[in-house]
């Protein structure tokens, strides 16, 4: 499975960005897709996740009410709409995918940089 993420960039505080990630390859095995981020000098952290069909969605507390994850299984895409961005949202954002019954994410995209300027 290959994951290709795009949509990062530079935005001012309070602005919005939308990240997209397209999966290709043996996608039939994928159940959960998610977004992680790694702020400068910090550990990678989970942002949001969504299962196949979109019935189960989880968000990190820091982004609840501001970020929305979505998924289009027909297009093998997962998106992350980010609103009301804050400087602390500055990070490299990674798309990830997990097989059914897997305890951890199996596949990772290359990362896309989001910079929020104050």
C-alpha positions, 0 to 999 in steps of 0.5 A: 500500500502506498499513501500520497499526502498533499495539501500542506502549506503556510497559513495565518492563525485562524486560517484553514487548510485541507489535507488529502491522502490517496491510497493505492496498491493492496488497499482491500486490506485497509481498515483504519486510516488516520493522520498523525503529526510531528511538531518541530522538536517533538514526538509524533502524535495522533491527530485523528482516525477513521475506520472503513465506512466512517462509522468510528472517528476519533480525534485528539483533544487538541483538535476536537471542534477544529479538525474534521476527518473524512473518508471516501472509500470509493476514491481511496482517499482520506481528508483532514479539514483543519479550521481555526489553525493555531501556531501549535498546529505547525507540524509535518502531517502524515497519513497512515493506514492500518490493516484490520486486526492490526495493533498499529499502523502498517503504512505511512505517507511521506508527510506534508508540512503545515506552518501556521504563522502568528 
